Amino acid sequence: MKTAMQEMFEELYAHSFEIPIGLLAKCEELMAKEKEQIVNAYKEGCSDSILDESTDEERAEQYYKETYTNPDRDENGRI
């Protein structure tokens, strides 16, 4: 599954000969901001930390990686 910004970046990059390079750089910057927002939202809603020894930050990073960086996942996050 990809975030909306990841999909937009891929679309822009595919047409990079027509897109100003500054726009691609801004898109990369916004993807980093989007990741931070997703991780923070997960941390705020995280309620499974009582029995888990990992930190909220570790779980949030793992959630992001599993949900948004695995190309084998569908739009619902399933492999």
SULQUICOR-V411894 format. One record per residue. N is the residue number from 0. PSI is psi in radians with two decimals (none if undefined). NEAR is the number of other ideal C-beta (glycine too) atoms within 12 Angstrom. Layout:
n | psi | near
N | PSI | NEAR
N | PSI | NEAR
//
This chain:
n | psi | near
0 | 2.46 | 23
1 | 2.64 | 25
2 | 2.90 | 27
3 | -0.70 | 18
4 | -0.64 | 25
5 | -0.73 | 26
6 | -0.74 | 18
7 | -0.75 | 22
8 | -0.79 | 26
9 | -0.72 | 20
10 | -0.79 | 18
11 | -0.76 | 25
12 | -0.62 | 20
13 | -0.41 | 13
14 | 0.52 | 14
15 | -0.43 | 17
16 | -0.28 | 10
17 | -0.19 | 12
18 | 2.30 | 19
19 | 2.39 | 13
20 | -0.55 | 14
21 | -0.55 | 12
22 | -0.67 | 19
23 | -0.71 | 24
24 | -0.72 | 17
25 | -0.67 | 18
26 | -0.75 | 27
27 | -0.71 | 21
28 | -0.74 | 16
29 | -0.52 | 21
30 | -0.66 | 28
31 | -0.72 | 19
32 | -0.72 | 16
33 | -0.74 | 24
34 | -0.79 | 26
35 | -0.73 | 20
36 | -0.73 | 20
37 | -0.79 | 29
38 | -0.78 | 27
39 | -0.70 | 19
40 | -0.71 | 17
41 | -0.78 | 27
42 | -0.71 | 24
43 | -0.60 | 13
44 | 0.03 | 15
45 | 2.14 | 22
46 | 0.10 | 12
47 | 0.35 | 16
48 | -0.14 | 18
49 | -0.80 | 9
50 | -0.06 | 8
51 | 2.28 | 14
52 | -0.23 | 10
53 | 2.78 | 17
54 | 2.86 | 13
55 | -0.70 | 23
56 | -0.77 | 17
57 | -0.79 | 18
58 | -0.68 | 24
59 | -0.78 | 29
60 | -0.74 | 23
61 | -0.75 | 22
62 | -0.81 | 27
63 | -0.83 | 30
64 | -0.78 | 20
65 | -0.61 | 19
66 | -0.70 | 29
67 | -0.11 | 28
68 | 0.08 | 20
69 | 1.89 | 18
70 | -0.23 | 13
71 | -0.10 | 12
72 | 2.57 | 17
73 | -3.02 | 12
74 | -0.23 | 12
75 | 0.10 | 8
76 | 0.10 | 18
77 | 2.57 | 11
78 | none | 11
//
